Amino acid sequence: MTSDASSDRPPVVRASDADREATVTRLQTAVGEGRIDLHEFGERAGAAYAAVSTAELDALVADLPADAPPPVEIVGTRMPETMTSVFGDIRVEGTAYVPRQASTVFGDVRLDLRNLRTDADRIELVLGTVFGDVDVIVAEGVDAELSGWTVFGDKKTQLAPVPRLAGTPRVVVRARTLFGDLRLRSLAPGESASRWRAVMERLAQRHLPPPTPPPPPSLP
């Protein structure tokens, strides 16, 4: 009597989108820690998005530490606690929810929290990017702080010296970036987050002509 060898194999479990995103997040963390380089990250991330089973995903991170962040949780239209991207930006304008963790590779992370509505006393954000900037915007009068590190980039906090708004949370930003800037700033309601657009709007309000852009460099 022969036994069926296939019955001894573990069942194949199909990978979900959340499983794939969690694996890519672990790989992004490994890049920031110097465990893998960008070339290897690109290969593993591509394999993660193409993976069919959880066994394939496990093999991609088998040589990495097990203390990975929790997988992405998606409930209805509520924003997930963790957002990741590869070769793209993460841009959020907070109203009721904001991601507590956001990271990307070859992209920017921008969170505009001026319209955030929450009863929390404190909000902690963990943000990161490789070859990109981290930019967090709060309303004028919101207490906020920025901590973290950057390699080959600038770190700036630009908060307006105005009285604190009653009932607003304290925003704590912990961020890191490679080849990018870290910035925490406050803007008035309706003020454009783009520096150039803000200058144009101020000139329009004062009925002044826009500045003349510099001429293109002449070719030899």
SVG drawing of the C-alpha trace seen along z (x, -y; Angstrom):
<svg xmlns="http://www.w3.org/2000/svg" viewBox="-17 -96 47 98">
<polyline fill="none" stroke="black" stroke-width="0.4" points="0.0,0.0 1.5,-3.3 0.9,-6.6 0.1,-9.8 3.2,-12.0 1.3,-15.1 -0.8,-14.7 2.3,-15.4 2.8,-18.8 1.5,-21.8 -1.5,-23.5 -0.8,-26.5 -2.2,-29.7 -3.0,-32.4 -1.4,-35.8 -3.6,-38.9 -2.8,-42.4 -2.2,-43.2 0.3,-40.4 2.2,-41.8 2.2,-45.3 3.5,-44.0 6.3,-42.2 7.4,-45.3 7.3,-47.3 9.7,-44.9 12.0,-45.2 11.8,-49.0 12.9,-48.8 15.7,-46.5 17.0,-49.1 17.0,-51.8 18.9,-49.6 21.5,-48.7 20.6,-45.0 19.9,-45.0 20.8,-47.5 18.5,-49.3 19.1,-46.8 18.2,-43.9 15.2,-45.7 13.9,-46.3 14.2,-42.6 12.6,-41.5 9.8,-44.0 9.0,-43.1 8.8,-39.4 6.6,-40.3 4.0,-42.0 4.0,-39.1 3.8,-36.5 0.8,-34.2 1.2,-32.4 2.3,-33.4 5.2,-30.8 6.7,-32.9 6.5,-36.0 8.0,-34.3 11.0,-33.2 11.7,-36.9 12.1,-37.9 13.5,-34.7 16.9,-36.2 15.5,-39.4 14.6,-40.0 11.1,-38.9 10.1,-42.1 8.1,-43.5 5.4,-46.2 1.8,-44.9 0.2,-44.3 -2.0,-46.9 -5.6,-47.0 -8.3,-48.2 -11.7,-48.7 -14.3,-50.1 -13.2,-53.5 -11.2,-54.2 -7.5,-55.1 -5.1,-52.2 -2.8,-52.7 0.2,-51.9 0.8,-53.2 3.7,-52.2 4.7,-53.0 7.5,-52.1 8.5,-54.6 5.6,-56.9 4.5,-59.6 2.3,-59.3 0.1,-62.4 -2.7,-62.7 -4.9,-65.6 -6.2,-64.6 -9.8,-65.0 -10.8,-62.3 -7.9,-59.8 -4.2,-59.9 -1.8,-57.0 0.3,-56.5 3.1,-55.0 4.0,-55.9 7.1,-55.0 8.1,-55.0 11.1,-54.5 11.9,-57.0 9.0,-59.2 7.9,-61.9 5.7,-61.6 3.5,-64.7 0.8,-64.9 -1.4,-68.0 -3.1,-67.9 -4.7,-71.4 -8.1,-69.9 -7.6,-67.1 -10.5,-66.6 -9.8,-64.4 -10.4,-64.2 -7.0,-62.7 -4.6,-64.6 -1.5,-63.4 -0.8,-62.0 2.5,-60.2 3.6,-59.7 6.4,-57.5 7.4,-58.5 10.3,-57.5 11.5,-57.6 14.5,-56.7 15.4,-59.2 12.6,-61.6 11.3,-64.2 9.1,-64.1 6.9,-67.1 4.3,-67.5 2.0,-70.5 -0.1,-71.5 -2.4,-74.4 -1.1,-77.6 -1.4,-77.3 -1.0,-73.5 1.8,-72.3 4.2,-69.9 7.7,-68.6 10.0,-66.8 12.7,-64.3 14.7,-61.9 17.6,-61.9 18.5,-62.5 21.5,-61.5 22.4,-64.0 19.5,-66.3 18.2,-69.1 16.0,-69.0 13.7,-72.0 10.9,-73.0 9.0,-76.1 6.1,-76.8 4.4,-80.2 4.9,-81.9 1.2,-82.2 -0.9,-81.1 -1.8,-77.5 -5.3,-76.6 -7.5,-75.2 -8.5,-71.6 -5.9,-70.7 -3.6,-67.6 0.1,-67.6 1.6,-66.2 4.9,-64.3 6.7,-63.4 9.4,-60.8 11.0,-60.7 14.0,-59.5 15.2,-59.8 18.1,-59.0 18.9,-61.6 16.0,-63.9 14.8,-66.6 12.7,-66.5 10.3,-69.4 7.6,-70.3 5.8,-73.5 2.6,-75.4 0.4,-77.1 -2.8,-79.3 -6.1,-77.8 -6.3,-78.0 -2.6,-78.8 -1.1,-76.8 1.4,-74.1 3.4,-74.9 5.9,-77.7 5.7,-79.0 1.9,-79.0 1.8,-80.8 4.1,-83.6 1.8,-83.9 -1.3,-84.1 0.2,-86.9 1.2,-88.9 -2.3,-88.5 -3.8,-89.8 -1.5,-92.8 -2.2,-93.3 1.5,-93.0 2.9,-91.5 4.4,-88.0 8.2,-87.8 10.0,-87.2 11.5,-83.8 15.3,-83.7 16.2,-83.2 17.3,-79.7 21.1,-79.2 22.6,-79.8 24.1,-76.9 27.8,-77.1"/>
</svg>
